[in-house]
Amino acid sequence: MEQLFNADTATMSWTFTVSSIGCFFGAVVCGFIFDRLNHELQFIIANFIEAVATAVAPFFTSLPLYITALFIQANSQAYINAGKVRLSSKLH
């Protein structure tokens, strides 16, 4: 990836940092709005967003765009995971 984006290791490490921040924000957002909206619709939208981000990320040749796609993907994935935990805790 360093060769593809013509970046050094320190710059590429931002991909992990931004993904972690995306996970954090996805879980926090889910905590605030999950119980206010239709659960199934939220899962459908979050899965769609994650799928699109995953599908387009390999086509970006610009590192900022790639990192943005990773942020969106991680955000959606954490939203889904937090929603599943919230839903399963309500069932027990």
N, C-alpha and C positions, 0 to 999 in steps of 0.2 A: 504494500500500500504506500510505503514511503516513496517508491519509485513512481507509482501512478500519480500521486499528488505532488511529487517533487518537494517533499517535506521531510524534516528531520524527526527523530524519535520523540523529542520533546513536544513538537507540534502535534504529532500523531497521538500522543497521550491524551490530548483533549477529547478524542473520540470516547474514551472511557469516562472521563470526567463529566462530559455533557450527557452521556447516557445515564449516569448515576443521578444527575440533577433532574433529568427527565423522569426517571423512576420516582423520585421524591415528589415532584409536582403532580404526577399522575395519581399517586396514592392520596395526596392531600386533597386534590380536587374531588376525587371519588368520595372521600370522607364527608365532604360538604354537600354534595348534590345527589348521591346515590339513592337515598330514600325519598327524594322529592320527585323523581321521574320514573317512567316505566322501565323496569329492570331489563326486560328482554330487548327493548329498543336501544338502551344504553350499550348492552353487550354487542348488538349488531353494529352500531355505529363505531364503537371502539375497535372491534375486529376489522371492520372495513378500513378504518384509518390506519391501523397497524399493517394490514395487508398491502395497502397502497404505498406506505412509506417503505416497507420491506421490498416491494417490487421495483420502486424507482431508485432506491439508494445506489445500487451497483452502476447505474448509468450516469451518475454525477461525476464529472471530472474536476469539479471545484471542491476543495476541502470544506469551505464553509457550508455549501449546499449539502454535502454528504453528512456533515455533523448535524445539520438541521434535521435531515431525514432520520438520523439515529435518535435525536432528541424526541421527535414525534413518535417514532416507533416505541421507544422506551416508555414514554408518557402513556401511550395507549395500552401497552402491555401491563404496566403497573396499575392502571385504572381497572383493567379486566381482573387482575389478580386480587386487588383490594375489594372489588365488587363481589367476587366469588367468596371471599372470606366473610364479608358482611352478610351476604345472602345465606351462607351456611350457618353462621352464628344465629341468625333469626330462626332457622329451622329446628335448632336444638333447644 
